[in-house]
Amino acid sequence: MNTTATIDMQRASQLLKLLGDQTRLTMMKLLQSHDCCVCEFVEIFKMSQPAISQHLRKLRDIELVKETRKGKWIFYSINEEHEDYSFIQSVLERLPGQGGLVTELEAQGLRICCE
């Protein structure tokens, strides 16, 4: 992957504005290593399902995340095919890991609540 590619300043501004929200930034960091569903994000962030869905909608609208349906559940993952993925990845790589949040969900028996 070419991490030296440049992107349009307006596009970079749009992406950084979207990721400027701590919840969405944390979601993206979590999705870097774990597919998650809305109910898992609800537990992690202690937010309502509609609030979580709004954050995911914003990420989905510009195709930073993709959805995979498993039965009645929708799981989200980072869209590695996104034209600006290398830019997003370079931001996420500089952030601390968030795997502890997923480990905590597993310890509470909530990690697989959607399956």
NORPE-V371534 format. One record per residue. PHI is phi in degrees with one decimal (none if undefined). OMEGA is omega in degrees with one decimal (none if undefined). Layout:
phi:omega
PHI:OMEGA
PHI:OMEGA
This chain:
phi:omega
none:-177.9
-86.6:-178.7
-87.9:179.3
-94.9:179.0
-62.8:178.0
-99.9:175.1
-123.7:179.3
-55.8:-178.2
-59.1:179.3
-64.6:178.6
-64.9:178.2
-61.0:178.7
-62.0:179.0
-61.6:-179.5
-64.9:-179.3
-67.6:176.4
-63.8:178.8
-62.5:-179.4
-82.0:177.9
-70.2:175.8
-85.0:-174.9
-60.5:179.6
-64.1:-179.5
-67.0:178.7
-64.2:178.2
-65.5:176.2
-57.5:-178.6
-63.2:178.7
-64.2:176.4
-61.9:-178.0
-69.5:177.4
-63.1:-177.9
-127.0:-177.0
-142.8:168.4
-75.4:-178.1
-136.6:173.7
-109.3:-176.8
-56.4:-176.2
-62.3:177.2
-69.8:176.3
-64.0:177.6
-58.1:179.5
-68.3:-178.3
-64.0:-173.2
-93.2:-178.1
53.5:179.1
-123.2:178.4
-71.0:178.0
-61.2:177.9
-62.0:179.0
-65.5:178.2
-62.2:-179.8
-61.7:177.4
-65.1:176.8
-61.2:-179.8
-65.1:178.2
-60.7:179.9
-63.8:177.9
-70.4:179.9
-72.4:-177.8
-58.2:177.2
-103.8:171.6
64.3:174.3
-75.5:176.0
-122.3:176.6
-124.9:-177.6
-110.7:171.8
-130.8:-178.8
-88.6:173.6
-127.6:-174.1
66.4:178.8
-89.7:-177.1
-99.5:176.3
-116.3:177.9
-104.7:-178.1
-109.8:176.2
-146.7:177.4
-70.5:177.0
-85.7:-179.0
-70.8:178.3
-88.9:-178.0
-59.3:-176.9
-59.3:-179.4
-107.6:-177.6
-57.1:-178.0
-63.0:177.0
-65.9:179.4
-62.3:180.0
-60.3:-179.7
-65.4:175.5
-70.7:-176.1
-63.9:-179.4
-64.9:-178.4
-91.9:-178.5
-101.6:177.2
-67.0:178.7
-61.6:180.0
-120.3:-178.3
-59.9:178.4
-61.0:177.9
-65.8:178.9
-72.1:177.3
-59.5:178.2
-64.3:176.3
-59.9:179.7
-61.9:-179.9
-62.0:178.9
-85.3:-179.5
75.2:-176.3
-105.2:-177.1
-64.4:-175.5
-108.5:-174.7
-67.5:-176.9
-95.8:-172.9
-95.9:none
